[in-house]
């Protein structure tokens, strides 16, 4: 379950009663993880939207995806996939 607060977000893992805070950057990256896009695709999309952030985009995406995988919000693979919500 996702609760959006302006540009930030809270992900709730209902089965574990856990909330994961996402700052604006991590929330934008999480929204682009659809199971079809690779990290490079996400970087390209963000580069188009935020051209002045180009220098740190690759590192930011890698850190956010690693964090989301560690927290159990994404499944790592060819394209990052969101964990299906379970009640």
Residue pairs with C-beta under 8 A, 6 or more apart in sequence:
1 11
1 12
1 14
1 85
2 9
2 10
2 11
2 12
3 9
3 10
3 12
4 27
6 24
7 24
7 27
7 28
8 21
8 22
8 23
8 24
8 27
9 21
9 22
9 26
9 27
9 30
10 19
10 20
10 21
10 22
11 19
11 20
11 22
11 30
11 71
11 73
12 18
12 19
12 20
13 19
13 20
13 72
13 73
13 83
14 85
14 86
14 87
15 86
15 87
16 72
20 68
20 71
20 73
22 30
25 60
25 64
26 64
26 67
26 68
28 46
29 42
29 46
29 60
29 61
29 64
29 65
29 68
30 64
30 68
30 73
30 74
30 82
32 41
32 42
32 45
32 46
33 42
33 65
33 68
33 74
33 79
33 80
33 81
33 82
34 79
34 81
34 82
35 77
35 79
35 80
35 81
35 82
36 79
37 45
37 79
37 80
38 78
38 79
39 61
39 62
39 65
39 80
41 79
42 61
43 57
43 58
43 61
46 53
46 57
46 61
47 53
47 54
47 57
50 57
53 60
65 74
65 76
65 80
68 74
68 80
69 75
69 76
69 80
72 83
73 82
73 83
74 80
74 81
74 82
74 83
75 81
75 82
75 83
